[in-house]
Amino acid sequence: MTIYLGLGSNQGDRRQNLENAIAALEKAGFQLQRVSPIVESPAMLPPDAESSWNKPYLNIVIAGCADWSPRTGLQIAKRIEAELGRGSGPRWSPRPIDIDLLVWHDLQLDEDDLVIPHVGLPHRDFVISPLLSIASDLVIPGLNKTVFALSLGRKNIPLWMGILNITPDSFSDGNSWADQDMLATHIDKLIERDVQIIDIGAESTRPRADNVDDQSEWRRLQPVLEMLRERIAGRKVRPLISVDSRHAGVMAKAIEYGADIINDVTGLDDPNMRTLARESGCQVVAMHAMSVPVDPTLLLPSDRPPLVQIEEWIEKKKEQWVSENLDLSNIIIDPGIGFGKTSIQAYELMSQCQALRKSGLRLLVGHSRKSFMTGITDRPAGQRDLETLGLSMGLCQQGVDMIRVHQPFIHQRAYRAWAHLELG
């Protein structure tokens, strides 16, 4: 019997409060199975709230089981909230921890002080977005809708995927992290600033890039994965580790080192990669590409709308994945901006993200610094972060699930401000 709990904090050391709450729940008998990435959201406030209450929340959803009744679960949650410093202040005032009972297996309960599923679940992005990352196919009792269905048409809170290229020849940041001390400092920042996903790439896919053999790719990846594993050891609240590789042998080793996400620029064309996806249970990003590495002469045909062509590709892929027993709830689609699309096609696809999500799969967009922007800026690739940021806010407006960028920190800051205007 799976129990889903929502945890939030907007006072004190927010991430540590979440860690402390999980530890207290485990001590009380909660058997933890999954922890979502963190999402940040504005505080819910009444019209007459004090300005000091306007502090963003860090939110997660955890899944597990316990030998509790819902009533016992509520009592334990309230006790832990009190032990971690939550007082009896006014409703909506800041709090170090908030624990909500979201879903209790298939139970429906409606009592004066306990409603399951949680009455706010269908309306709260800070619940739906983390739930999407761990249980997108969960059917909410009484609503008869999956979490993914609830997310359609919403401005879901995105997961920021921070790019960590450890290649000497990437198009905008090649050789940036050759210095191990600088790399370690950057990784520490990514973790401490709650970037939800760290995506490590050890082979460039830019035009005319050299092919990298499996052994060379692994020699680049292994020390970085070891560094990450050491830094997140013992943390329940941590970033997801994604590895950007098209080689199943390399990806299998990365999973042994703790990788959570397979990021495959070839869209799972390799049957060995599909087998690995099925057997590992990892989340998978499957990207559309006309060629890898990029061949500028191979482009999506211009005689048909790019959206239609990508939708057809998704449906064909879904048929294959279902026939091979892959779990579609683990698969995220990437339309492959910069991989065989003209600039016009790129902008068109990026403006139609809600239509792409109607495929029933989560959506990632990786547009950061790419050459399709040359029509709107004369800046070199490494200086296109402001243009990237502007486009990213447009993606947020459309509820894109994951946004892959080189500078996640400025995106977090911009999104924090943007989200305060989107409460309505």
C-alpha positions, -999 to +999 in steps of 0.1 A: +000+000+000+018+031-012+014+064+007+023+097-009+032+126+014+038+162+005+065+181+025+072+218+024+093+244+042+097+281+039+114+290+072+150+284+083+172+259+065+145+247+042+163+217+026+176+205+060+141+208+074+129+184+046+158+160+054+149+161+091+112+155+084+121+124+063+144+111+090+116+116+116+091+098+094+114+069+089+120+067+126+082+065+131+080+035+107+077+051+073+095+029+047+108+053+022+107+042-015+110+074-036+118+110-031+110+136-058+133+164-067+128+197-049+105+223-065+103+259-053+070+278-052+056+311-039+039+309-005+001+306-006-011+338+012-044+354+022-051+389+009-042+405+042-010+386+048+020+403+063+048+410+038+072+390+060+052+359+051+060+361+015+088+335+015+091+308-012+086+272-002+108+242-010+085+213-017+090+175-023+067+145-025+078+112-010+064+077-015+066+048+008+046+025+030+038+022+067+018+001+091-003+031+100-040+040+097-046+074+080-056+088+114-023+075+129-004+090+100-020+124+106-011+123+143+025+114+134+027+142+109+014+167+134+038+155+161+068+157+137+058+192+126+057+203+163+091+187+170+107+204+141+096+238+153+062+245+138+042+265+162+005+274+164+008+306+144-019+320+120-029+300+090-005+305+060+022+320+082+058+308+075+067+274+089+098+252+091+079+221+080+045+212+066+035+175+061+004+167+040-012+133+035-018+134-003-027+099-014-032+067+007-032+039-018-068+037-032-085+051-001-111+078-002-118+095+031-138+126+039-138+137+076-139+171+093-101+172+098-089+146+073-096+144+036-078+118+014-068+123-014-058+158-002-084+183-013-058+207-028-039+181-048-055+187-082-050+225-079-015+228-066+015+229-090+039+224-061+023+190-056+016+179-092+051+188-105+070+166-079+045+139-082+050+139-120+087+130-115+080+099-094+045+087-103+032+104-135+008+074-141-006+074-106-045+074-108-059+097-081-087+079-062-121+096-068-108+117-096-101+088-119-073+108-136-036+102-136-012+128-123-001+134-159-037+141-169-040+166-141-009+183-154-022+189-189-028+226-197-011+238-165+020+259-160+038+231-142+069+240-121+098+230-143+128+209-132+160+227-142+185+204-157+220+219-154+244+210-182+278+197-171+298+191-203+332+175-196+342+174-232+371+194-247+351+203-278+315+212-269+302+241-289+299+267-262+317+254-231+343+230-243+371+223-218+354+245-192+357+219-164+392+205-171+404+220-138+392+195-111+390+221-083+368+243-105+347+213-114+343+203-077+333+239-068+307+240-095+292+206-085+290+218-049+270+249-061+247+228-082+239+207-052+236+234-026+215+257-048+190+228-054+194+224-091+171+194-096+190+175-123+227+175-132+232+163-168+268+151-175+280+148-211+313+133-222+309+134-260+301+164-281+273+162-306+281+195-323+286+196-361+319+179-371+325+166-336+348+137-333+333+103-324+344+092-289+348+055-282+332+039-251+365+036-232+374+073-237+339+084-228+339+064-196+374+077-186+359+112-187+327+102-169+339+080-141+358+106-119+328+130-122+303+103-112+326+094-083+327+130-072+290+133-074+284+100-056+306+111-027+289+145-024+253+132-023+260+102-002+235+100+027+212+127+013+176+119+008+169+153-008+193+155-037+196+163-074+189+136-099+220+125-119+215+123-157+241+110-181+240+122-217+253+092-237+243+072-268+263+042-258+245+015-239+277+000-224+288+034-210+253+040-197+252+007-179+283+016-160+270+050-152+238+035-137+261+013-114+276+046-102+242+060-093+229+077-125+191+082-123+184+093-159+194+079-193+197+109-217+198+094-251+202+118-281+194+089-305+159+084-291+165+048-279+173+036-315+198+011-300+180-021-289+206-025-261+197+009-248+160-001-248+169-032-229+188-012-204+159+013-200+135-016-193+157-036-169+171-006-150+138+011-143+156+045-148+139+075-162+148+080-199+151+111-221+145+101-257+155+128-282+145+133-318+175+139-341+180+138-378+217+129-372+241+125-343+266+142-343+247+171-360+250+172-398+238+207-408+227+194-442+202+169-428+170+188-418+134+180-410+115+183-442+099+217-447+069+206-466+050+195-435+045+212-401+073+202-377+048+195-349+031+169-371+064+152-379+075+151-343+041+138-332+043+110-357+078+101-345+066+100-309+036+077-318+059+054-338+083+052-309+056+046-283+043+016-303+078+002-303+084+009-266+050-007-256+058-038-277+091-042-258+075-036-224+091-003-216+074+017-189+061+048-207+058+067-174+096+067-172+101+082-206+105+119-213+104+133-249+129+158-262+120+173-296+157+178-303+160+216-308+192+221-328+193+186-341+181+188-377+156+217-375+158+251-391+155+281-368+119+286-379+111+250-371+129+253-337+108+283-327+076+267-340+082+235-319+091+256-288+058+275-292+038+242-293+049+224-262+014+219-248+005+201-280+036+179-277+027+170-241-007+156-254+013+126-265+009+115-229+047+118-221+066+144-201+086+169-221+122+182-219+134+211-240+171+217-245+176+250-263+204+266-244+228+288-264+220+270-296+227+283-331+191+287-341+193+320-320+217+336-345+187+354-362+179+372-329+214+378-316+250+383-329+264+370-296+287+340-298+274+307-283+289+311-249+272+345-245+236+336-253+224+330-217+201+360-217+184+349-249+182+314-235+166+328-204+140+347-223+130+316-243+129+296-210+103+318-195+081+311-226+086+274-220+076+279-183+044+295-196+036+263-214+043+239-185+074+221-199+085+195-174+123+198-177+144+226-192+180+219-199+203+249-196+239+259-191+232+285-164+206+270-141+213+295-113+200+326-133+170+305-144+161+297-109+163+334-099+142+345-129+116+318-124+113+327-087+102+362-097+081+351-127+062+326-106+050+353-082+031+368-111+016+335-121-003+327-089-036+334-105 
